[in-house]
Amino acid sequence: MASLPPGGATGADSDQLLVEANGSTRTLILNRPKQLNALSSEMIMGLLRSFTAYEKDDGVKLLIMKGKGRAFCAGGDVAAVVRSINNDSWKYGADFFRYEFLLNYIIATYSKPQVSILAGIVMGGGAGVSLHGRFRVATENTVFAMPETALGLFPDIGASYFLSRLPGFYGEYVALAGARLDGAEMHACGLATHFVQINRLQSLEESLKKVDTSNPFAVCGIIDQFAQQPPLKENSSLNRLEIINKCFSKGTVEEIISALEQETSNSADEWVAATIQSLKMASPTSLKISLRSIREGRTQTVGECLRREYRMVCHVMRGDFSRDFFEGYINR
């Protein structure tokens, strides 16, 4: 993928990433609360160096990742990428995504368990630094989404790997419509491994900080003591999986929208109309790119998905097919 840039081996680059040490557990805290912990280049580099160092450190057995404030992480700081491109250079963006995707790959193939506490907002790049890890703990205030099609981009950070492995064609729906899922939905579809109520998170963390093993079964057993099976809300999109599979299994974006429009004549379900509206408000180019990406990801490894997505994002940054990416972030 890429080699690490030179720099300190263990510390974060700034106070945007905090590290707490408790025995053999390290807690990585994303610390840009005013920006909803959007991943900056400094944070990505700090995480890269931390993960690389802890992989080799026999004294570290478990990693916990969480965000400060009301978000886990609302995505990558792509606004900085757009500003650099508008200043006639896309090299910053190429480097930003290369190191971000390298971090995603390291997390996906990490030998030690990572527990991500997904309290609050989890979007885009925030999913990349958490969902590839071994354990993902959702709560009642979790809000997950991959909103890239509305911004002229596509679900990247290896999303074509994990979204394509959701039940049926739910991944296509989540990717194309930019659907928002709550913690119960994340748990039910497999994006989260556990659901723990907010008022039990501190106790969970305290128990995890006493861990002196990298055995994933032992770590899972601790989380299980605090976890529960949350019910889905009546209006959950997962209760519409039959319609989703019927419509989002189609071969093209146009056929998907047409199938949904046919459903509106058979049903007064407001969810169908809202989904159609979301698709029609998204970038048409992004929708097509995203659909193909999910379909290709279904038969690829996580490394193959990330390499392909990196090539794709470079084409988007150069404006090879569309300027929607730049307009999407200017008009947000």
C-alpha positions in Angstrom: 0.0 0.0 0.0 2.5 2.7 1.2 5.3 3.1 3.6 5.1 5.2 6.7 6.5 8.7 6.6 9.4 9.5 8.9 8.5 10.6 12.4 8.2 9.5 16.1 7.5 5.9 16.6 4.9 6.0 19.4 3.4 9.3 20.1 0.6 11.2 18.3 1.6 14.2 16.2 -0.5 16.6 18.3 -3.2 16.8 20.9 -5.7 15.9 18.2 -5.0 12.3 19.2 -4.7 11.4 22.9 -3.3 8.2 24.2 -4.0 6.7 27.6 -2.0 3.8 29.0 -3.6 1.4 31.5 -1.6 -1.8 32.0 -1.5 -3.6 28.7 -4.4 -1.6 27.2 -4.0 1.6 25.2 -6.9 3.9 24.6 -6.7 6.1 21.5 -9.0 9.2 21.8 -9.9 11.2 18.7 -9.7 14.8 20.1 -11.2 17.3 17.7 -14.7 17.6 19.3 -15.5 21.0 17.7 -15.0 19.3 14.3 -16.9 16.2 15.4 -13.4 14.5 15.5 -13.1 14.6 11.7 -9.8 12.9 10.8 -7.0 15.4 10.0 -3.7 14.4 8.4 -2.1 14.8 11.8 -4.6 12.3 13.4 -4.1 9.8 10.6 -0.3 9.9 11.0 -0.6 9.6 14.8 -2.8 6.6 14.5 -0.5 5.0 11.9 2.5 5.4 14.2 0.6 4.2 17.2 -0.8 1.1 15.5 2.6 0.2 14.0 4.4 0.6 17.4 1.8 -1.3 19.4 1.9 -4.2 16.9 5.5 -4.8 17.8 5.1 -4.1 21.6 4.6 -7.2 23.6 3.5 -5.1 26.5 0.4 -3.9 24.6 -2.4 -6.5 24.3 -5.6 -4.5 23.5 -6.5 -1.2 21.8 -9.6 0.9 22.6 -10.6 3.7 20.3 -13.2 6.3 21.0 -14.0 10.0 20.3 -14.2 13.0 22.6 -17.5 14.8 22.7 -20.7 13.9 20.9 -19.1 12.1 17.9 -16.9 9.1 17.5 -15.7 10.5 14.1 -17.7 12.3 11.5 -15.3 11.4 8.6 -12.1 12.5 7.1 -11.3 16.2 6.9 -11.9 16.3 3.1 -12.5 20.0 3.2 -8.7 20.5 3.5 -8.3 18.2 0.5 -10.7 20.3 -1.6 -8.9 23.5 -0.6 -5.6 22.1 -1.7 -7.0 20.9 -5.0 -8.5 24.3 -5.6 -5.0 25.7 -5.1 -3.9 23.7 -8.1 -2.4 20.7 -6.3 -4.0 17.3 -5.7 -0.8 15.9 -4.2 -2.0 16.7 -0.6 -5.2 14.8 -1.3 -3.3 11.8 -2.8 -1.1 11.6 0.3 -4.1 12.1 2.6 -6.1 9.2 1.1 -3.0 7.0 0.7 -2.1 7.2 4.4 -5.8 6.9 5.4 -6.3 3.8 3.4 -3.0 2.3 4.7 -4.3 2.9 8.2 -7.6 1.1 7.3 -5.6 -1.9 5.9 -3.4 -2.1 9.1 -6.6 -2.0 11.3 -8.2 -4.7 9.1 -5.3 -7.0 9.4 -4.2 -6.2 12.9 -3.1 -9.1 15.1 -4.3 -7.5 18.4 -8.0 -6.9 19.2 -9.3 -3.4 18.8 -12.5 -2.3 20.5 -14.1 0.8 19.0 -16.7 2.6 21.1 -19.1 4.0 18.6 -20.9 6.6 20.7 -22.4 9.4 18.6 -21.7 10.1 14.9 -19.9 7.5 12.8 -19.5 8.5 9.2 -17.0 8.1 6.3 -13.5 8.0 7.6 -14.8 7.3 11.1 -16.1 4.0 9.8 -12.7 3.3 8.3 -10.9 3.5 11.6 -13.4 1.4 13.4 -15.5 -1.1 11.3 -12.4 -2.9 10.0 -11.4 -3.7 13.6 -12.4 -6.8 15.6 -15.0 -5.3 18.0 -17.4 -2.5 17.3 -19.7 -1.4 20.1 -22.8 0.7 19.2 -25.0 2.5 21.6 -28.5 4.1 21.6 -27.1 7.4 20.4 -25.0 6.0 17.5 -25.7 7.5 14.1 -23.9 5.8 11.2 -23.9 6.9 7.5 -21.8 6.9 4.4 -23.1 10.1 2.8 -20.5 10.3 0.0 -22.9 10.1 -3.0 -24.5 13.4 -1.9 -21.1 15.0 -1.9 -19.9 13.8 -5.3 -17.6 11.1 -3.9 -18.3 7.4 -3.2 -18.1 5.2 0.0 -14.4 4.6 0.2 -12.1 3.6 3.2 -12.8 0.0 2.3 -16.5 0.4 2.4 -17.0 -1.6 -0.7 -15.6 -4.5 1.4 -17.8 -4.3 4.5 -21.0 -2.9 2.9 -21.0 -5.6 0.2 -21.1 -8.2 3.0 -24.2 -6.9 4.6 -27.4 -9.0 4.3 -28.8 -9.2 0.8 -28.4 -5.9 -1.0 -28.6 -3.8 2.1 -25.1 -2.5 1.4 -26.2 -1.1 -1.9 -29.0 0.7 -0.2 -26.8 2.1 2.5 -24.2 3.3 0.1 -26.4 4.8 -2.6 -29.0 6.4 -0.4 -26.6 7.5 2.2 -29.0 6.0 4.7 -28.6 6.8 8.4 -28.6 3.8 10.7 -29.0 3.8 14.5 -27.1 1.6 16.9 -29.7 -1.2 16.9 -29.6 -1.3 13.1 -25.8 -1.4 13.0 -25.9 -4.3 15.4 -28.6 -6.2 13.5 -26.9 -5.9 10.1 -23.5 -6.8 11.4 -21.7 -3.4 11.2 -21.5 -3.5 15.0 -20.5 -6.6 16.9 -22.1 -5.5 20.2 -24.7 -3.0 21.5 -24.0 -1.5 25.0 -26.1 1.2 26.6 -24.4 4.5 27.2 -24.7 4.4 30.9 -22.7 1.1 30.9 -19.8 2.3 28.6 -17.6 3.6 31.4 -17.9 0.3 33.3 -17.1 -1.6 30.1 -14.0 0.5 29.5 -12.8 0.0 33.1 -13.1 -3.8 32.7 -11.3 -3.7 29.3 -8.5 -1.7 30.8 -7.8 -4.6 33.2 -7.3 -7.0 30.3 -3.9 -8.7 30.1 -4.5 -10.8 27.0 -4.9 -10.5 23.2 -7.2 -13.5 23.1 -10.3 -12.2 21.2 -12.6 -14.7 22.9 -11.6 -13.4 26.3 -12.1 -9.8 25.1 -15.5 -10.7 23.6 -16.5 -12.4 26.8 -16.0 -9.2 28.7 -18.0 -7.1 26.2 -20.7 -9.7 26.3 -21.2 -9.1 30.0 -22.3 -5.5 29.2 -24.1 -6.1 25.9 -27.7 -6.5 25.0 -29.9 -7.3 22.0 -31.7 -4.1 21.1 -35.0 -4.2 19.3 -35.4 -2.5 15.9 -37.7 0.4 15.6 -40.9 -0.2 13.7 -39.8 2.2 10.8 -36.3 0.6 10.5 -35.1 0.0 7.0 -34.1 -3.5 8.0 -37.9 -4.2 8.2 -38.0 -3.4 4.5 -35.2 -5.8 3.5 -37.6 -7.6 1.1 -38.2 -4.4 -0.9 -34.5 -3.4 -0.7 -33.4 -6.8 -2.1 -36.0 -6.6 -4.8 -35.0 -3.0 -5.9 -31.3 -2.7 -5.1 -30.4 -6.0 -6.7 -31.0 -4.4 -10.1 -28.1 -4.0 -12.5 -28.1 -0.2 -12.9 -29.0 2.9 -10.9 -31.7 3.7 -13.4 -33.3 0.3 -12.9 -33.0 0.6 -9.1 -34.9 4.0 -9.2 -37.5 2.6 -11.6 -38.1 -0.4 -9.4 -38.6 1.8 -6.4 -41.0 4.0 -8.3 -43.0 0.9 -9.1 -43.2 0.2 -5.4 -44.8 3.6 -4.8 -47.8 2.6 -6.9 -48.2 -0.5 -4.8 -47.5 1.0 -1.4 -48.1 4.2 0.5 -44.8 3.6 2.5 -43.1 7.0 3.0 -39.8 5.2 3.2 -39.9 4.4 -0.5 -40.6 8.0 -1.5 -37.8 9.3 0.8 -35.3 6.8 -0.6 -36.2 7.8 -4.2 -35.7 11.5 -3.2 -32.3 10.7 -1.6 -31.1 9.0 -4.8 -32.3 11.8 -7.1 -30.6 14.4 -4.9 -27.3 12.5 -5.1 -24.6 12.9 -7.7 -25.6 10.7 -10.7 -21.9 9.9 -11.4 -21.3 9.0 -7.7 -24.3 6.7 -7.7 -23.0 4.8 -10.7 -19.4 4.6 -9.3 -20.7 3.5 -5.9 -22.9 0.7 -7.3 -20.1 -0.8 -9.3 -17.7 -0.4 -6.4 -20.0 -2.4 -4.1 -20.6 -5.1 -6.7 -16.8 -5.5 -7.3 -16.1 -5.4 -3.6 -18.3 -8.5 -3.0 -15.6 -10.8 -4.5 -12.5 -8.9 -3.5 -10.3 -9.0 -0.3 -10.1 -5.9 1.8 -6.7 -5.1 0.4 -8.0 -5.4 -3.1 -10.9 -3.1 -2.3 -8.7 -0.4 -0.7 -6.2 -0.5 -3.7 -9.1 -0.1 -6.2 -10.8 2.6 -4.1 -7.5 4.5 -4.0 -7.2 4.6 -7.8 -10.9 5.6 -7.9 -10.5 8.5 -5.5 -7.5 9.8 -7.4 -9.6 9.9 -10.6 -12.3 11.8 -8.6 -9.8 14.3 -7.2 -8.5 15.0 -10.7 -12.0 15.6 -12.0 -11.6 13.0 -14.7 -15.3 12.2 -14.9 -17.2 14.9 -13.0 -16.7 18.1 -10.9 -19.5 17.0 -8.5 -16.9 16.3 -5.7 -15.8 19.9 -5.7 -19.3 21.3 -6.0 -20.6 18.9 -3.3 -18.1 20.1 -0.7 -18.4 23.8 -1.7 -22.2 23.7 -1.3 -22.5 21.5 1.9 
